[in-house]
Every structure is written in structure tokens, then in C-alpha cells.
Amino acid sequence: MRRSPLFSGLIYFLLGGLFTYFAIDDVQKNGWGFFSYLLILLATFDFGSGLKMITFHFRYKDKLKK
């Protein structure tokens, strides 16, 4: 069974939020370090991928209607 791009996009957004939470928690405890930057980088990639998947879903859905 294949996952829809909308579901994948939502999962990516959820992971981006989780990485952001962990990064904020790490900065509050330890300050800015390599691990904090790594978490922010992962969150950025996940938010970007999630946005790309969600826009792809709606564009594909509109294309099928035509």
C-alpha cells in the first residue's frame, strides 16, 4: 500500500516539529553546540520536504480533476 504525498508531508512536518522541540530543549540546557545546529538543520530539511510533498499533493489532485 502506497502512502499519499499528503500523509508523507504531514509526517515530515511532525518530524520537523519534533526536531525543533529537541533543538530548543538542547539549547536551553547546553547552549549552542554542534548537536543543536544539527537538529535545526534536520528540522529545516523536514519542513522543506513536508511543504514540497503537500504542494505536490494538491497540484497532482488539481491536475487529475482537469
Sequence and secondary structure as in RCSB ss.txt:
>XXXX:A:sequence
MRRSPLFSGLIYFLLGGLFTYFAIDDVQKNGWGFFSYLLILLATFDFGSGLKMITFHFRYKDKLKK
>XXXX:A:secstr
    HHHHHHHHHHHHHHHHHHHHHHHHHH S HHHHHHHHHHHHHHHHHHHHHHHHHHHHHHHH 
